[in-house]
Amino acid sequence: MVVGRRIGATGTRTRHLSADLTPSGSGDEGIVLRLEAVTKRYGTFTAVDGIDLAVPRGQIFGFLGPNGAGKTTTIRMIAGVLLPTSGRVFIGGNDLGREPEEAKSRLGYIPDRPHLYEKLSGREFIRFVAGLWGADGKDTEERGQRLLQLFDLSHWQDELVETYSHGMRQKLLITSAIVHQPELIVVDEPMVGLDPKSARTLKDLLRTYVENGGTVFLSSHTLEVVEAVCDTIAIIHEGRILARGTLEDLRRQADAGEAHLEEIFLKVTGGDGVAEIVANLQDTVAP
């Protein structure tokens, strides 16, 4: 079931890359990502508090939360950047703690900040990342070329990454996360630094990828994007998941009628009072 106002003709720009945007493997029982009682503590502070979550194959799964809610910490544990204090993360049936190489090979990670090896060219960086997962070779090289062309980076592929703009680095990072055909793509603030054309291309790319059996775990503060493209959404606050489901499910859980995602988010996380204050202030200063 679609969560929000699905953007029309999504995927039309990337359907010619269908073979490139098809995962190379398959997980167990249709569940690509599973979190079991995942907790992360920093001293006496609990950033993530016993999260249980199952993400089915073939969905764009939205993950929302206010600043400090534990969202980025959760994403980094899924990507294997951080280790949980307790609990387990499974990717495609592989325990990330016990089988890190197998689990990580099943995912592509697009963080919110594109930190790359600046002394490599774009082509060399793609080749390097593919080699990490044992996916180097002619087919991968050609796939990388097609993805770079999709994002208008072909003419820059032999230039050093240090010459790239922020948006170009983001597009290179997106390409590197997809080139080995993972089962799961984890995306944190995917639209940051992208121009409107590239942002739409990325939406189309993710939709084509999901239509071909892939799964996307997407986090963003741009609620309009989440509402438009995600099939299922979870909202985390103070380290705990407070609501999850389709947009209709969230409306029922929040008793929010026909509200849009922004209103539901504010209500679930206790931010509706702040929104009311801001609205009153705007009314006060209006000419």
C-alpha positions as CSV (number, residue, x, y, z in Angstrom):
1,M,0.0,0.0,0.0
2,V,1.3,3.5,-0.9
3,V,1.7,5.9,2.0
4,G,1.3,9.3,0.4
5,R,0.7,11.2,-2.8
6,R,2.8,9.0,-5.1
7,I,4.5,11.2,-7.7
8,G,3.2,10.5,-11.2
9,A,5.2,8.6,-13.7
10,T,7.9,7.8,-11.1
11,G,10.7,5.7,-12.5
12,T,10.3,6.8,-16.1
13,R,13.9,8.2,-16.3
14,T,15.5,5.0,-15.0
15,R,13.5,2.1,-16.5
16,H,16.2,1.7,-19.1
17,L,18.5,0.8,-16.3
18,S,16.2,-1.9,-14.9
19,A,18.9,-4.6,-15.1
20,D,21.4,-2.4,-13.3
21,L,18.8,-1.6,-10.6
22,T,18.0,-5.2,-9.7
23,P,19.5,-6.7,-6.5
24,S,21.8,-9.5,-7.0
25,G,20.6,-11.6,-4.0
26,S,17.6,-12.4,-1.9
27,G,16.9,-12.4,1.9
28,D,15.0,-14.8,4.1
29,E,11.2,-14.8,4.4
30,G,10.8,-11.6,2.5
31,I,12.3,-9.6,5.4
32,V,15.4,-7.6,4.3
33,L,16.1,-5.7,7.5
34,R,15.3,-6.9,11.0
35,L,16.2,-5.2,14.3
36,E,15.7,-7.1,17.5
37,A,15.8,-5.1,20.8
38,V,18.5,-2.8,19.4
39,T,19.9,-0.5,22.1
40,K,22.7,2.1,22.1
41,R,23.9,3.7,25.2
42,Y,26.6,6.4,25.7
43,G,27.4,6.2,29.4
44,T,24.2,6.7,31.3
45,F,22.4,8.2,28.2
46,T,20.3,5.8,26.1
47,A,20.2,7.1,22.5
48,V,18.2,4.1,21.2
49,D,16.1,2.1,23.5
50,G,15.2,-1.5,22.5
51,I,14.0,-1.0,19.0
52,D,12.2,-3.9,17.2
53,L,11.7,-3.5,13.5
54,A,11.1,-5.6,10.4
55,V,11.3,-4.1,6.9
56,P,9.8,-6.2,4.1
57,R,11.4,-6.6,0.7
58,G,10.2,-4.3,-2.1
59,Q,9.4,-1.2,-0.1
60,I,10.6,2.4,0.5
61,F,10.6,2.5,4.3
62,G,10.6,6.0,5.8
63,F,12.3,6.6,9.2
64,L,11.5,9.9,10.8
65,G,12.4,11.6,14.1
66,P,13.2,15.0,15.5
67,N,16.8,16.0,16.2
68,G,18.3,13.9,19.0
69,A,15.6,11.2,18.7
70,G,18.1,8.4,17.9
71,K,17.4,8.3,14.2
72,T,21.0,8.8,12.9
73,T,22.3,6.5,15.6
74,T,20.0,3.8,14.4
75,I,20.9,4.3,10.8
76,R,24.6,4.0,11.6
77,M,24.0,0.8,13.5
78,I,22.2,-0.6,10.5
79,A,25.1,0.4,8.3
80,G,27.6,-1.2,10.6
81,V,29.3,2.1,11.4
82,L,28.3,1.8,15.1
83,L,27.9,-1.3,17.2
84,P,24.8,-1.7,19.3
85,T,25.2,-1.9,23.1
86,S,22.8,-4.8,23.0
87,G,20.4,-6.3,20.5
88,R,20.9,-7.6,17.0
89,V,20.7,-6.3,13.4
90,F,20.0,-8.7,10.5
91,I,20.4,-7.8,6.9
92,G,19.1,-10.3,4.4
93,G,19.2,-13.0,7.1
94,N,22.9,-12.3,8.1
95,D,23.6,-11.2,11.6
96,L,25.6,-8.0,11.3
97,G,27.4,-8.6,14.6
98,R,28.4,-12.2,13.8
99,E,28.7,-12.0,10.0
100,P,29.7,-8.4,9.3
101,E,31.2,-8.9,5.8
102,E,28.2,-11.0,4.5
103,A,25.7,-8.6,6.0
104,K,27.4,-5.4,4.8
105,S,27.8,-6.8,1.3
106,R,24.0,-6.8,1.1
107,L,23.6,-3.1,1.6
108,G,24.5,0.2,0.1
109,Y,24.9,3.2,2.5
110,I,24.3,6.8,1.5
111,P,25.1,9.0,4.6
112,D,24.0,12.6,5.0
113,R,27.5,14.0,4.4
114,P,29.5,12.8,1.4
115,H,33.0,12.2,2.8
116,L,35.0,10.6,0.0
117,Y,38.6,9.8,-0.9
118,E,39.5,13.1,-2.6
119,K,42.7,12.0,-4.3
120,L,40.8,9.4,-6.4
121,S,39.0,10.2,-9.6
122,G,35.2,9.5,-9.7
123,R,35.9,6.4,-11.9
124,E,38.6,5.2,-9.5
125,F,36.3,5.7,-6.5
126,I,33.5,3.6,-8.0
127,R,36.0,0.9,-8.9
128,F,37.4,1.0,-5.4
129,V,34.0,0.6,-3.7
130,A,32.9,-2.2,-6.1
131,G,36.2,-4.0,-5.3
132,L,35.5,-3.9,-1.6
133,W,32.5,-6.2,-2.1
134,G,34.2,-8.4,-4.7
135,A,32.0,-6.9,-7.4
136,D,34.8,-5.6,-9.7
137,G,34.9,-6.6,-13.3
138,K,33.7,-5.6,-16.7
139,D,30.0,-5.8,-15.9
140,T,30.4,-3.6,-12.8
141,E,32.6,-1.2,-14.7
142,E,29.9,-0.8,-17.3
143,R,27.1,-0.5,-14.7
144,G,29.1,2.3,-13.0
145,Q,29.5,4.1,-16.3
146,R,25.7,4.0,-16.9
147,L,24.9,5.3,-13.4
148,L,27.5,8.1,-13.8
149,Q,25.9,9.1,-17.1
150,L,22.4,9.1,-15.4
151,F,23.7,11.7,-12.9
152,D,25.6,13.8,-15.6
153,L,29.0,12.8,-14.1
154,S,30.5,11.1,-17.2
155,H,32.5,14.2,-18.2
156,W,33.9,14.4,-14.6
157,Q,34.7,10.7,-14.0
158,D,38.4,11.2,-14.6
159,E,38.7,14.3,-12.4
160,L,39.8,14.1,-8.8
161,V,37.0,14.1,-6.3
162,E,38.5,17.1,-4.6
163,T,37.3,19.2,-7.6
164,Y,33.7,18.0,-7.2
165,S,30.9,20.2,-5.8
166,H,28.9,19.0,-2.8
167,G,26.1,17.9,-5.1
168,M,28.5,16.1,-7.4
169,R,30.0,14.2,-4.4
170,Q,26.5,13.2,-3.3
171,K,25.7,11.8,-6.8
172,L,29.0,9.9,-6.8
173,L,28.2,8.5,-3.4
174,I,24.8,7.4,-4.6
175,T,26.3,5.7,-7.6
176,S,28.9,3.9,-5.4
177,A,26.1,2.6,-3.1
178,I,24.2,1.0,-5.9
179,V,26.9,-0.2,-8.2
180,H,27.3,-3.6,-6.5
181,Q,23.5,-4.2,-6.7
182,P,22.7,-4.5,-3.0
183,E,19.5,-5.8,-1.5
184,L,19.0,-2.9,0.8
185,I,19.9,0.8,0.3
186,V,20.1,2.9,3.5
187,V,19.7,6.6,2.8
188,D,20.1,9.5,5.3
189,E,18.9,12.9,3.9
190,P,19.3,11.8,0.3
191,M,18.3,15.2,-1.3
192,V,20.8,17.3,0.5
193,G,22.9,19.2,-2.1
194,L,21.0,17.9,-5.1
195,D,19.5,20.2,-7.7
196,P,15.8,19.6,-8.6
197,K,16.7,17.5,-11.7
198,S,19.0,15.2,-9.7
199,A,16.6,14.9,-6.9
200,R,13.9,13.7,-9.2
201,T,16.3,11.3,-10.9
202,L,17.1,9.9,-7.5
203,K,13.4,9.4,-6.7
204,D,13.0,7.6,-10.0
205,L,16.0,5.5,-9.4
206,L,14.8,4.4,-5.9
207,R,11.4,3.6,-7.2
208,T,12.8,1.5,-10.1
209,Y,15.1,-0.3,-7.7
210,V,12.2,-1.2,-5.4
211,E,10.0,-2.3,-8.3
212,N,12.8,-4.8,-9.2
213,G,12.8,-6.3,-5.7
214,G,15.1,-3.9,-3.8
215,T,14.4,-2.2,-0.5
216,V,15.1,1.3,0.7
217,F,15.4,2.5,4.3
218,L,15.1,6.3,3.9
219,S,15.5,9.0,6.6
220,S,14.7,12.7,5.8
221,H,13.5,15.9,7.5
222,T,11.8,16.8,4.2
223,L,8.4,15.3,5.2
224,E,6.9,16.1,1.8
225,V,9.4,13.7,0.1
226,V,8.8,11.0,2.7
227,E,5.0,11.3,2.3
228,A,5.3,11.2,-1.5
229,V,7.7,8.3,-2.0
230,C,7.5,6.0,1.0
231,D,5.3,2.9,1.3
232,T,5.6,2.5,5.1
233,I,6.9,4.9,7.8
234,A,8.2,4.6,11.4
235,I,8.5,7.6,13.8
236,I,11.2,7.5,16.5
237,H,11.2,9.8,19.5
238,E,13.5,9.7,22.5
239,G,15.0,6.5,21.3
240,R,11.7,4.6,20.9
241,I,9.5,4.0,17.9
242,L,6.1,5.6,18.7
243,A,4.2,4.8,15.5
244,R,4.7,2.8,12.3
245,G,2.7,1.8,9.3
246,T,1.2,3.4,6.1
247,L,0.0,6.9,6.2
248,E,-3.5,5.7,6.9
249,D,-2.2,3.6,9.8
250,L,-0.4,6.6,11.2
251,R,-3.5,8.7,10.9
252,R,-5.5,6.2,12.9
253,Q,-2.8,5.8,15.5
254,A,-2.5,9.5,16.0
255,D,-6.3,10.1,15.7
256,A,-5.4,12.7,13.0
257,G,-8.3,12.4,10.5
258,E,-7.0,13.2,7.0
259,A,-3.9,15.1,8.2
260,H,-0.8,15.2,6.2
261,L,2.4,13.7,7.5
262,E,3.8,16.9,8.9
263,E,0.8,17.3,11.2
264,I,0.9,13.6,12.3
265,F,4.7,13.9,12.9
266,L,4.2,17.0,15.2
267,K,1.3,15.3,17.0
268,V,3.2,12.0,17.6
269,T,6.4,13.7,18.8
270,G,4.7,16.4,20.9
271,G,5.6,19.1,18.5
272,D,2.1,20.3,17.8
273,G,2.2,22.7,20.7
274,V,5.3,24.3,19.2
275,A,3.6,24.5,15.8
276,E,0.7,26.3,17.4
277,I,3.0,28.8,19.0
278,V,4.8,29.5,15.7
279,A,1.4,29.9,13.9
280,N,0.3,32.4,16.6
281,L,3.5,34.4,16.3
282,Q,3.1,34.5,12.5
283,D,-0.4,35.8,12.9
284,T,0.9,38.5,15.4
285,V,3.5,39.8,13.0
286,A,1.4,39.5,9.8
287,P,0.9,42.9,8.1
